[in-house]
Amino acid sequence: MKQDKKSYSPDFKRNAVMLSFEKETINGVAQKLNVSSRAILHWRKNYIIFGEASFYGLGKIKLSPQEKKIYDLEKKIKKLNTEFEIINEAADYLHKGPLFTFQYIAENEQKYSSYLMCKILGVNLGSYNKWKNEFVSEKQKWKIMIKEEITSIFISSKKRYGYKRITAELQKSGYKLSSKTVLIYMRELNLYVSVKKNKGKKDPDAA
């Protein structure tokens, strides 16, 4: 016997989409809410293009044939505008090769769905996801290693080195890091210079 297609409320769809835009993966959200990942991808795509109206559709509003024609035309225009935005924004990346196209998609996942961008830019979604997982993993490993180096230098200096001196030490070892990045990492690590200063004088190198 054929099962009836399950329907979901607008609030349920909205919550699923909002969750999928957070740190959780689409598959994780799908398992948590007991829905298919394909459904969430479809809801995300519609939300990105049509906003809140995508959760309600036409609802109980009865449109005349002319009104329905206008409604469908507006949806088509919005979709085309979104596609144009993606192609226009990705133009500088596309001519540089696949890896740069992947980078554009990764940088804009909070704005558009990766499924939609891959489709419009002619990129294989599976290839992109594989690259993303490997890229993020390596990037995270590198960040952990850098933080360990920063902590080691900081402790060795008896908590006297601020971000500028630590940047200089890292650069001596061959790491290409800006002092701004080192400052951000030190704040994430809660590393602060503990040198006593004279009244009225501020250490410009303190992090």
C-alpha positions in Angstrom: 0.0 0.0 0.0 1.3 3.4 -1.0 2.1 5.7 2.0 0.8 9.2 2.1 3.5 11.9 1.6 4.3 13.4 5.0 3.7 17.1 5.3 5.6 19.5 7.6 4.4 22.8 9.2 6.1 26.1 8.1 7.6 26.5 11.6 9.1 23.0 11.4 10.7 23.8 8.0 12.0 27.2 9.2 13.6 25.6 12.3 15.2 22.9 10.2 16.7 25.4 7.8 17.9 27.7 10.6 19.6 24.7 12.3 21.2 23.7 9.0 22.8 27.2 8.7 24.5 26.7 12.1 27.5 24.6 12.8 25.6 21.3 12.5 25.8 19.4 9.2 22.7 18.9 7.0 22.9 15.1 7.6 23.1 15.8 11.4 20.0 18.0 11.3 18.2 15.5 9.2 18.9 12.7 11.7 17.9 14.8 14.6 14.6 15.8 13.1 13.9 12.5 11.4 13.6 13.9 7.9 15.6 13.4 4.7 18.6 15.5 4.0 17.2 16.0 0.5 14.1 17.7 2.0 16.3 20.1 4.1 18.4 20.9 1.0 15.2 21.7 -0.9 13.8 23.9 2.0 17.2 25.7 2.2 17.3 26.4 -1.5 13.8 27.9 -1.5 14.5 29.9 1.7 17.7 31.4 0.1 15.8 32.4 -3.0 12.3 33.3 -1.7 12.9 34.1 2.0 10.1 33.4 4.6 7.5 33.2 1.9 9.0 29.9 0.8 7.7 28.1 4.0 4.1 29.1 3.2 3.8 28.9 -0.5 0.3 30.0 -1.7 -1.3 28.6 1.4 -5.1 29.0 1.4 -5.0 32.1 -0.7 -7.0 31.6 -3.9 -5.4 33.4 -6.8 -6.9 34.2 -10.1 -5.2 32.8 -13.2 -3.7 36.3 -13.8 -2.5 36.6 -10.2 -1.0 33.1 -10.3 0.8 34.0 -13.5 2.3 37.1 -11.8 3.2 35.1 -8.7 5.1 32.5 -10.8 6.8 35.2 -12.8 8.1 36.9 -9.6 9.4 33.6 -8.3 11.2 33.0 -11.6 12.7 36.5 -11.5 13.9 36.0 -7.9 15.5 32.7 -8.8 17.3 34.2 -11.9 18.5 37.2 -9.8 20.0 34.8 -7.2 21.7 32.8 -10.0 23.1 36.0 -11.5 24.4 37.1 -8.1 26.3 33.8 -7.6 27.8 33.8 -11.1 28.7 37.5 -10.8 30.3 37.1 -7.3 32.2 33.9 -8.4 33.5 35.3 -11.6 37.0 36.2 -10.2 37.3 32.7 -8.8 36.1 30.7 -11.8 38.9 31.6 -14.2 41.5 30.6 -11.6 40.5 27.0 -11.5 38.4 24.5 -9.5 40.2 25.0 -6.2 39.4 28.7 -6.2 35.8 27.9 -7.1 35.6 25.5 -4.1 37.0 28.4 -2.0 34.2 30.7 -3.2 31.6 28.1 -2.3 33.1 27.6 1.2 33.2 31.3 1.9 29.5 31.8 0.9 27.8 28.8 2.5 26.0 31.0 5.0 24.6 33.1 2.2 23.6 30.4 -0.3 23.4 26.6 -0.1 26.4 24.6 -1.3 24.0 22.5 -3.4 22.7 25.6 -5.2 26.1 27.1 -5.8 27.5 23.8 -7.1 24.6 23.4 -9.5 24.9 26.9 -10.9 28.7 26.9 -11.2 28.8 23.4 -12.7 30.7 21.9 -9.8 30.3 18.3 -8.5 28.8 18.5 -5.0 30.6 15.3 -3.9 34.0 16.6 -5.1 33.4 19.9 -3.3 32.4 18.2 0.0 35.5 15.9 -0.2 37.7 19.0 -0.7 36.0 20.9 2.0 36.4 18.1 4.6 40.1 17.7 3.8 40.8 21.5 3.6 39.0 22.2 6.9 40.8 19.3 8.6 44.2 20.5 7.5 43.4 24.1 8.4 42.3 23.1 11.9 45.5 21.0 12.4 47.6 24.0 11.4 45.8 26.3 13.7 46.2 23.9 16.7 49.9 23.6 15.9 50.3 27.5 15.7 48.5 27.9 19.0 50.8 25.4 20.7 53.9 27.3 19.4 52.4 30.6 20.7 51.7 29.1 24.1 55.2 27.6 24.2 56.9 31.0 23.4 54.6 32.8 25.8 55.5 30.5 28.7 59.2 30.5 27.9 59.2 34.3 28.1 57.7 34.0 31.6 54.5 35.6 30.2 56.4 38.8 29.3 56.1 38.6 25.5 53.1 40.3 23.8 51.8 39.5 20.4 54.4 41.6 18.5 57.4 39.8 20.1 55.7 36.4 19.7 55.0 37.3 16.0 58.7 38.1 15.5 59.7 34.8 17.1 57.3 32.8 14.9 58.6 34.6 11.8 62.2 33.7 12.7 61.1 30.1 12.7 59.6 30.5 9.2 55.9 30.9 10.1 54.2 33.6 7.9 51.8 35.1 10.3 50.6 38.7 10.9 50.7 40.3 14.3 47.0 40.7 14.1 46.4 37.0 13.7 48.8 36.2 16.6 46.8 38.7 18.7 43.5 37.0 17.9 45.0 33.6 18.7 46.4 34.8 22.0 43.0 36.2 23.0 41.4 32.9 22.1 44.0 31.2 24.3 43.5 33.8 27.1 47.2 34.7 27.1 47.9 38.1 28.5 51.2 39.8 29.4 51.7 39.9 33.2 54.5 42.5 33.4 54.1 45.2 36.0 54.1 48.6 34.4 55.0 52.1 35.7 52.0 54.3 36.4 50.8 56.2 33.3 52.8 54.0 30.9 51.2 51.5 28.7 53.0 48.6 27.1 52.2 48.8 23.3 53.2 45.2 22.9 50.7 43.8 25.5 48.2 41.3 24.2 
